Amino acid sequence: MDNGSPGCVTIPLLIIVLPVRLLWEVLSVIGRLLGAYVLRPLGWLLYNALVRPVAWVLRELVWRPIRWALRVLVVVPLRWVGRRILLPLGRALLRYVLVPLLSGLAWLVMLVARPVGRVLAALWRAVLWPVLAAFGRLLAHTWRLAGVILHHLLVRPLKFLWRVVLRPVLRAVRRIWRATVVPAARWFRHHVGEPVRAAGRSVSRALGLDARRP
């Protein structure tokens, strides 16, 4: 018999795998049964018999008494202290301390500010304003002097140069232009330009070039 045949290998595998498979199925069934008939009722029982009572005890016997004690022993006394003691104390402090203090401070400032203002006004009238006025007058005189100097050193020489040199030169140039260039241009236009244009038009008509123009 051949020990290396596939049939010989399959039989040991079946001997190992089949019991493991059967054991797995049995354990799965047992787990489902335990979950459905043991663990789920046990969880429901624990929740209703332990968790909910403990939560109710904590809420009703611990949290609510603590909240009530905080409200009665802390919040209400603090509110009463604020309304009955701190608020009247603040009003009294504002009315009898802060307002008189600020009024006295304002009076002191006015008491000091009036003499200081008078001193500053006297200083302005006696010193600052005369100095500024003198500076303004000096600036005005300087400006007028600069205008006079500019007029005599620049404006009058330019006027003299224009009147004595530039304007006569420009007049002479204009007269020379009118006496020489203008007549020469007119003579050239009448005696050269117009005959040349007339000869050109005659040549164009003789050659028939005018008829070809659109």
Secondary structure, DSSP 8 states (H G I E B T S, - for coil): --TTSHHHHHHHHHHHHHHHHHHHHHHHHHHHHHIIIIIHHHHHHHIIIIIHHHHHHIIIIIIHHHHHHHIIIIIHHHHHHIIIIIHHHHHHHIIIIIHHHHHHHHHHHHHHHHHHHHHHHHHIIIIIHHHHHHHHHHHHHHHHHHHHHHIIIIIHHHHHHIIIIIHHHHHHHHHHIIIIIHHHHHHHIIIIIHHHHHHHHHHHHHHTHHHH--
